[in-house]
Amino acid sequence: MTDPTSGQQPVMRRRIDPLALVFGIGGGLMAAYVLSSGTFWFDLRWALGGTAMVVGVVLLTNSLKRKSRS
């Protein structure tokens, strides 16, 4: 479908589905737990640190994208 005023097709932006991301990570952790014979190796401190790193990288990349558009 083209835009009648400009003749260009609208750009579709892909977004991350947060629910699918949470269930995907949870499923991966469950699979790792089962495949490791049920030994509890998961430490909440590592999960918190990893989450903080991922959020920091996402914020950094978003701020760099905004600066390059201006």
C-alpha positions as a printed NumPy array, in Angstrom:
array([[  0.   ,   0.   ,   0.   ],
       [  1.506,   3.318,  -1.022],
       [  0.924,   6.719,   0.467],
       [ -1.075,   8.748,  -2.106],
       [  0.564,  12.045,  -1.107],
       [  4.199,  11.007,  -1.41 ],
       [  4.039,   7.817,  -3.483],
       [  6.245,   5.966,  -0.992],
       [  5.447,   2.905,   1.036],
       [  5.157,   3.425,   4.803],
       [  8.072,   2.113,   6.841],
       [  7.2  ,  -0.677,   9.267],
       [  9.248,  -0.642,  12.458],
       [  9.94 ,  -3.921,  14.188],
       [  9.628,  -3.881,  17.953],
       [ 10.671,  -6.409,  20.558],
       [  7.811,  -8.318,  22.158],
       [  8.604,  -8.137,  25.899],
       [  6.326, -11.052,  26.832],
       [  7.957, -13.361,  24.287],
       [ 11.407, -12.221,  25.436],
       [ 10.667, -12.997,  29.103],
       [  9.188, -16.412,  28.317],
       [ 12.044, -17.199,  25.934],
       [ 14.69 , -16.418,  28.537],
       [ 12.722, -18.31 ,  31.183],
       [ 12.402, -21.318,  28.907],
       [ 16.118, -21.266,  28.204],
       [ 16.904, -21.172,  31.926],
       [ 14.488, -24.042,  32.584],
       [ 16.08 , -26.111,  29.825],
       [ 19.558, -25.434,  31.225],
       [ 18.369, -26.414,  34.715],
       [ 16.882, -29.694,  33.491],
       [ 19.847, -30.537,  31.26 ],
       [ 22.286, -29.938,  34.13 ],
       [ 20.598, -32.724,  36.186],
       [ 18.734, -30.25 ,  38.36 ],
       [ 21.692, -28.791,  40.204],
       [ 20.864, -25.225,  41.145],
       [ 23.637, -23.169,  39.55 ],
       [ 21.583, -20.046,  38.859],
       [ 22.563, -17.108,  41.075],
       [ 20.258, -14.101,  41.323],
       [ 23.225, -11.71 ,  41.531],
       [ 24.413, -12.796,  38.083],
       [ 20.902, -12.37 ,  36.684],
       [ 20.661,  -8.87 ,  38.158],
       [ 24.095,  -7.918,  36.83 ],
       [ 23.351,  -9.332,  33.38 ],
       [ 20.037,  -7.504,  33.232],
       [ 21.723,  -4.239,  34.2  ],
       [ 24.322,  -4.721,  31.458],
       [ 21.681,  -5.451,  28.816],
       [ 19.61 ,  -2.422,  29.829],
       [ 22.726,  -0.235,  29.741],
       [ 23.669,  -1.398,  26.248],
       [ 20.113,  -0.837,  24.994],
       [ 20.026,   2.689,  26.446],
       [ 23.429,   3.472,  24.931],
       [ 22.477,   2.25 ,  21.458],
       [ 19.185,   4.146,  21.556],
       [ 20.933,   7.378,  22.533],
       [ 23.456,   6.937,  19.708],
       [ 20.662,   6.319,  17.189],
       [ 18.875,   9.524,  18.233],
       [ 22.042,  11.597,  17.828],
       [ 22.719,  10.22 ,  14.345],
       [ 19.17 ,  11.058,  13.161],
       [ 19.422,  14.726,  14.164]])
